């Protein structure tokens, strides 16, 4: 009968290799909590409040991810009978995600107020809770109209410092240009749940491991390619675009000039389109048109946080004439045109859109 070698008993001639297999080694797994703590150590002046906000947002994301996964099994699909402040029919998951974020964030003593795409005004912190020195703005469930057909949806958030003197947050705290953000991020609920955020020290991605319920670092220091592969735009609005917009789209598609044509990829869920382009290179465009001359996407809840992320990853974001992060907000639900993604593609949009109307070849 053959004797089996063991680590403590008789060893075969290749014992060194055997030991290396069974020897315990330090794990390289980095949770989002550990990563945030390590980032905080680089800033001795940090109070931990911003870290606490990110922890709470990660918890809210796990709760929303759980609801999204069970959407087809529970009565949380479809529309409600209500409209949000944008005049859009609210989806049941919109309402649920909005409530989850508010309840996860309102009691920690770190926020002075919140603002949501789903709410008409500022969401104040209840009197029984302490107010903090930050304000949170968020889109609880971007792309929720696609949830019924299993298209990825997401959460987008932005954090700014309180600038008013009172206990509670005021409108002035919310209406700050994007360059004053101290943190921003998004969560995409797709084949996996992933959270990407920045505090101005690069953009980093974490994937939720459902077996342990933790976000693990999977995409450190994300860098978007300077030249894109993908164009994400809704071509059905082309008849409503002005000539400059048509001109830049023709260049993206290789119809004018000597540029390589971009591949068109459009999901219709901003987070999904942005996420793909961030990792693979490309541009997401939602131009102004004759029906929405001021643009469609929301400056404070969508454009600003994603612009902060893409700039930290080496990309750009513009409204066609101005850097998104320099746009001065005038109202809580302000809309804005958006061109966001790889540096070279966004720079082309800025050049063409800010110039004279071109003569379109073949138009």
C-alpha positions as CSV (number, residue, x, y, z in Angstrom):
1,X,0.0,0.0,0.0
2,X,1.4,3.3,-1.0
3,X,2.1,5.8,1.8
4,X,0.8,9.3,1.2
5,X,3.3,12.1,1.9
6,X,2.3,14.7,4.4
7,X,3.7,18.1,5.3
8,X,4.7,16.9,8.7
9,X,5.7,13.3,7.9
10,X,7.5,11.7,5.1
11,X,8.1,14.0,2.1
12,X,8.7,13.1,-1.5
13,X,11.7,14.5,-3.4
14,X,9.7,17.5,-4.7
15,X,8.8,18.5,-1.1
16,X,9.5,22.2,-1.7
17,X,6.8,22.4,-4.3
18,X,4.4,20.5,-2.1
19,X,5.0,22.9,0.8
20,X,4.4,25.9,-1.4
21,X,1.0,24.6,-2.4
22,X,-0.2,24.1,1.2
23,X,1.5,27.1,2.8
24,X,-0.8,29.8,3.8
25,X,-0.1,33.2,2.2
26,X,-1.4,36.7,2.8
27,X,-4.5,37.5,0.8
28,X,-4.4,40.4,-1.7
29,X,-8.2,41.0,-1.4
30,X,-9.0,44.7,-0.8
31,X,-12.5,45.6,0.4
32,X,-13.9,49.0,-0.2
33,X,-13.7,49.7,3.5
34,X,-10.0,48.9,3.6
35,X,-9.4,51.0,0.5
36,X,-11.2,54.0,2.0
37,X,-9.3,53.7,5.2
38,X,-6.0,53.5,3.3
39,X,-7.0,56.6,1.3
40,X,-7.9,58.4,4.5
41,X,-4.5,57.7,6.0
42,X,-3.0,59.8,3.2
43,X,-4.9,62.8,4.5
44,X,-4.0,63.4,8.2
45,X,-6.5,66.2,8.4
46,X,-9.4,64.0,7.5
47,X,-12.2,63.6,10.1
48,X,-13.6,60.4,8.7
49,X,-16.9,62.0,7.8
50,X,-16.5,61.6,4.1
51,X,-15.4,58.0,4.5
52,X,-18.6,57.4,6.5
53,X,-20.7,58.8,3.7
54,X,-19.0,56.4,1.2
55,X,-19.6,53.5,3.6
56,X,-23.3,54.3,3.9
57,X,-23.6,54.7,0.1
58,X,-22.0,51.3,-0.4
59,X,-24.5,49.8,2.1
60,X,-27.4,51.5,0.2
61,X,-26.0,50.1,-3.1
62,X,-26.1,46.5,-1.7
63,X,-29.7,47.0,-0.6
64,X,-30.7,48.3,-4.0
65,X,-28.8,45.6,-5.8
66,X,-30.7,43.0,-3.8
67,X,-34.0,44.6,-4.9
68,X,-32.9,44.8,-8.5
69,X,-31.9,41.1,-8.5
70,X,-35.4,40.1,-7.2
71,X,-37.3,42.5,-9.5
72,X,-38.7,39.8,-11.7
73,X,-39.8,37.8,-8.6
74,X,-41.5,40.5,-6.6
75,X,-44.1,43.2,-7.3
76,X,-41.6,45.9,-7.8
77,X,-41.5,46.1,-11.6
78,X,-43.4,48.6,-13.7
79,X,-44.7,52.1,-13.2
80,X,-46.5,53.8,-10.3
81,X,-49.4,56.2,-10.8
82,X,-47.2,59.2,-9.9
83,X,-44.8,61.5,-11.8
84,X,-41.5,62.9,-10.5
85,X,-40.5,66.5,-10.6
86,X,-39.2,66.0,-14.1
87,X,-42.7,65.1,-15.3
88,X,-41.6,61.5,-15.9
89,X,-43.7,58.5,-14.7
90,X,-42.0,57.0,-11.7
91,X,-41.1,53.3,-11.7
92,X,-41.7,51.3,-8.6
93,X,-38.0,50.7,-8.2
94,X,-37.3,54.4,-8.5
95,X,-39.4,55.1,-5.4
96,X,-37.9,52.2,-3.5
97,X,-34.3,53.1,-4.4
98,X,-34.9,56.7,-3.4
99,X,-36.3,55.7,0.0
100,X,-33.4,53.3,0.6
101,X,-30.7,56.0,0.0
102,X,-32.5,58.6,2.1
103,X,-32.9,56.2,5.1
104,X,-29.3,54.9,4.8
105,X,-28.0,58.5,4.8
106,X,-30.2,60.7,7.0
107,X,-29.1,59.6,10.5
108,X,-25.3,59.4,10.3
109,X,-24.7,63.0,11.3
110,X,-22.5,63.6,8.3
111,X,-25.0,65.3,6.0
112,X,-26.7,68.7,6.2
113,X,-29.2,67.9,3.5
114,X,-29.8,65.8,0.4
115,X,-31.3,66.4,-3.1
116,X,-32.7,63.7,-5.3
117,X,-33.8,63.6,-8.9
118,X,-37.1,62.1,-7.7
119,X,-37.8,64.9,-5.2
120,X,-39.0,68.5,-6.0
121,X,-36.9,70.2,-3.3
122,X,-34.2,69.7,-0.7
123,X,-34.5,66.7,1.6
124,X,-33.8,68.0,5.1
125,X,-32.2,65.9,7.9
126,X,-34.8,65.0,10.5
127,X,-34.6,67.1,13.7
128,X,-33.8,64.1,15.9
129,X,-30.5,63.6,14.0
130,X,-27.3,65.6,13.9
131,X,-26.5,67.6,10.8
132,X,-23.0,67.4,9.3
133,X,-20.9,69.4,6.9
134,X,-21.6,67.7,3.6
135,X,-24.5,67.6,1.1
136,X,-25.5,64.7,-1.0
137,X,-27.1,64.8,-4.5
138,X,-28.2,61.6,-6.2
139,X,-30.1,59.9,-9.0
140,X,-31.4,56.8,-7.2
141,X,-32.0,54.6,-10.2
142,X,-30.9,55.9,-13.5
143,X,-32.3,54.1,-16.5
144,X,-35.1,52.5,-14.5
145,X,-37.5,52.5,-17.4
146,X,-35.4,49.7,-18.8
147,X,-35.6,47.5,-15.7
148,X,-38.6,45.6,-17.1
149,X,-36.5,44.3,-20.0
150,X,-33.4,43.4,-17.9
151,X,-31.2,46.3,-19.1
152,X,-28.5,47.4,-16.6
153,X,-29.5,50.4,-14.4
154,X,-27.5,52.4,-11.9
155,X,-27.3,54.9,-9.1
156,X,-25.3,58.2,-9.4
157,X,-24.2,60.4,-6.5
158,X,-22.3,63.6,-5.8
159,X,-21.0,65.0,-2.5
160,X,-20.2,68.7,-1.8
161,X,-19.2,70.6,1.3
162,X,-21.7,72.7,3.1
163,X,-21.0,76.4,2.5
164,X,-23.9,78.1,4.4
165,X,-23.8,78.8,8.1
166,X,-27.1,77.5,9.4
167,X,-27.7,74.1,10.9
168,X,-29.7,72.7,7.9
169,X,-28.6,72.6,4.3
170,X,-29.9,75.3,2.0
171,X,-30.3,75.7,-1.8
172,X,-27.0,77.5,-2.0
173,X,-25.2,74.4,-0.7
174,X,-26.7,72.3,-3.6
175,X,-26.1,74.9,-6.4
176,X,-22.3,74.6,-6.5
177,X,-20.3,74.0,-9.7
178,X,-19.0,70.5,-10.2
179,X,-15.4,71.5,-9.6
180,X,-16.3,71.8,-5.9
181,X,-17.3,68.2,-5.5
182,X,-15.3,66.3,-2.9
183,X,-16.6,62.9,-4.0
184,X,-18.7,61.4,-6.8
185,X,-19.6,57.9,-8.0
186,X,-22.0,55.5,-9.6
187,X,-23.2,52.0,-9.0
188,X,-24.1,49.8,-12.0
189,X,-26.5,46.9,-11.4
190,X,-25.8,44.5,-14.3
191,X,-24.4,41.0,-14.6
192,X,-22.4,42.0,-11.6
193,X,-22.9,45.0,-9.3
194,X,-20.0,47.5,-9.5
195,X,-19.3,50.7,-7.7
196,X,-17.0,53.3,-9.1
197,X,-16.1,56.4,-7.1
198,X,-13.5,59.2,-6.8
199,X,-12.5,61.6,-4.1
200,X,-10.1,63.5,-6.4
201,X,-7.4,60.8,-6.1
202,X,-8.2,58.8,-9.2
203,X,-11.2,56.7,-10.1
204,X,-11.5,53.3,-8.6
205,X,-13.9,50.4,-9.2
206,X,-15.2,47.8,-6.8
207,X,-17.2,44.7,-7.7
208,X,-19.7,43.2,-5.2
209,X,-18.9,39.6,-4.2
210,X,-22.4,38.3,-3.4
211,X,-21.0,35.3,-1.5
212,X,-19.5,37.5,1.2
213,X,-21.6,40.7,0.7
214,X,-18.5,42.9,0.2
215,X,-17.4,45.3,-2.5
216,X,-13.8,44.2,-3.6
217,X,-11.3,46.4,-5.4
218,X,-11.4,45.1,-9.0
219,X,-10.5,48.2,-11.1
220,X,-7.8,50.4,-9.4
221,X,-6.9,53.7,-10.9
222,X,-9.1,53.5,-14.0
223,X,-7.8,55.2,-17.1
224,X,-10.0,55.9,-20.1
225,X,-8.2,55.6,-23.5
226,X,-7.5,59.0,-25.1
227,X,-9.1,57.8,-28.3
228,X,-12.4,56.1,-28.2
229,X,-13.9,52.9,-29.7
230,X,-17.5,53.6,-29.1
231,X,-20.1,56.2,-29.9
232,X,-23.2,56.2,-27.6
233,X,-25.9,58.5,-29.0
234,X,-29.6,58.3,-29.8
235,X,-29.7,58.8,-33.5
236,X,-33.5,59.0,-33.6
237,X,-33.1,62.7,-32.6
238,X,-31.0,63.6,-35.7
239,X,-33.8,65.5,-37.4
240,X,-34.0,67.8,-34.4
241,X,-30.2,68.4,-34.2
242,X,-28.6,71.6,-35.5
243,X,-26.0,71.4,-38.2
244,X,-23.0,71.5,-35.9
245,X,-24.2,68.5,-34.0
246,X,-24.9,66.6,-37.2
247,X,-21.4,67.6,-38.4
248,X,-19.6,66.1,-35.4
249,X,-21.7,63.0,-35.5
250,X,-20.7,62.5,-39.2
251,X,-17.0,62.7,-38.2
252,X,-17.5,60.2,-35.4
253,X,-19.1,57.8,-37.9
254,X,-16.2,58.3,-40.4
255,X,-18.5,60.0,-43.0
256,X,-16.5,63.2,-43.1
257,X,-12.8,63.7,-42.7
258,X,-10.2,61.0,-42.3
259,X,-11.2,59.8,-38.8
260,X,-11.7,56.1,-38.1
261,X,-15.4,55.4,-37.6
262,X,-16.5,54.7,-34.0
263,X,-18.7,51.7,-33.4
264,X,-22.2,52.8,-32.3
265,X,-23.3,51.3,-29.0
266,X,-26.3,52.8,-27.3
267,X,-28.2,51.1,-24.4
268,X,-30.3,54.1,-23.3
269,X,-29.2,53.8,-19.7
270,X,-26.6,56.5,-19.0
271,X,-24.7,54.5,-16.4
272,X,-24.4,51.5,-18.6
273,X,-23.3,53.5,-21.6
274,X,-20.9,55.6,-19.6
275,X,-19.4,52.5,-17.8
276,X,-18.6,50.7,-21.1
277,X,-17.0,53.8,-22.5
278,X,-15.0,54.5,-19.4
279,X,-13.4,51.1,-19.5
280,X,-13.1,50.6,-23.3
281,X,-12.9,54.2,-24.6
282,X,-15.6,56.2,-26.3
283,X,-18.0,59.1,-26.0
284,X,-21.5,59.4,-24.7
285,X,-23.4,62.3,-26.3
286,X,-26.8,63.7,-25.4
287,X,-27.0,66.9,-27.5
288,X,-29.5,69.7,-27.2
289,X,-32.2,69.6,-29.8
290,X,-35.2,71.6,-30.9
291,X,-37.5,69.9,-28.3
292,X,-34.9,70.2,-25.5
293,X,-32.8,73.3,-26.3
294,X,-31.2,73.3,-22.8
295,X,-30.4,69.6,-22.9
296,X,-32.0,66.6,-21.3
297,X,-29.7,65.2,-18.6
298,X,-29.5,66.7,-15.1
299,X,-26.4,68.8,-14.3
300,X,-26.3,68.1,-10.5
301,X,-27.4,64.5,-10.4
302,X,-25.9,63.1,-13.6
303,X,-23.5,65.3,-15.5
304,X,-21.4,66.7,-12.6
305,X,-20.6,63.4,-10.8
306,X,-19.8,61.5,-14.0
307,X,-17.7,64.5,-15.3
308,X,-15.7,64.4,-12.0
309,X,-15.1,60.6,-12.5
310,X,-14.1,60.9,-16.2
311,X,-11.7,63.7,-15.6
312,X,-10.0,61.7,-12.8
313,X,-9.7,58.9,-15.3
314,X,-8.1,61.2,-17.9
315,X,-11.1,62.0,-20.0
316,X,-13.2,65.1,-20.6
317,X,-16.8,66.3,-20.3
318,X,-18.4,69.4,-22.0
319,X,-21.8,70.8,-22.7
320,X,-20.4,71.7,-26.2
321,X,-18.9,75.0,-25.3
322,X,-17.9,74.8,-21.7
323,X,-16.3,72.3,-19.3
324,X,-19.1,70.6,-17.4
325,X,-17.4,71.1,-14.0
326,X,-17.3,74.8,-14.6
327,X,-21.0,75.3,-15.4
328,X,-22.7,77.4,-12.7
329,X,-25.9,75.8,-11.5
330,X,-29.0,78.1,-11.2
331,X,-31.7,75.6,-10.3
332,X,-31.9,72.2,-8.5
333,X,-33.1,70.2,-11.5
334,X,-31.2,72.1,-14.2
335,X,-30.6,70.3,-17.5
336,X,-27.6,70.4,-19.7
337,X,-26.3,69.0,-23.0
338,X,-23.6,66.4,-22.4
339,X,-20.6,65.1,-24.3
340,X,-18.5,62.9,-22.1
341,X,-15.7,60.3,-22.5
342,X,-12.3,59.9,-24.2
343,X,-10.3,63.1,-24.4
344,X,-9.8,63.2,-28.2
345,X,-13.5,62.6,-28.9
346,X,-14.8,65.2,-26.5
347,X,-12.3,67.7,-27.7
348,X,-13.5,67.2,-31.3
349,X,-17.1,67.9,-30.1
350,X,-16.0,71.1,-28.4
351,X,-14.2,72.3,-31.4
352,X,-17.0,71.6,-33.9
353,X,-19.9,72.7,-31.7
354,X,-18.2,76.0,-30.7
355,X,-17.4,76.9,-34.3
356,X,-19.4,78.2,-37.3
357,X,-22.1,76.0,-38.8
358,X,-20.3,73.8,-41.3
359,X,-21.4,72.9,-44.8
360,X,-22.4,69.2,-44.6
361,X,-21.0,66.9,-47.3
362,X,-23.7,64.9,-48.8
363,X,-26.4,66.6,-46.8
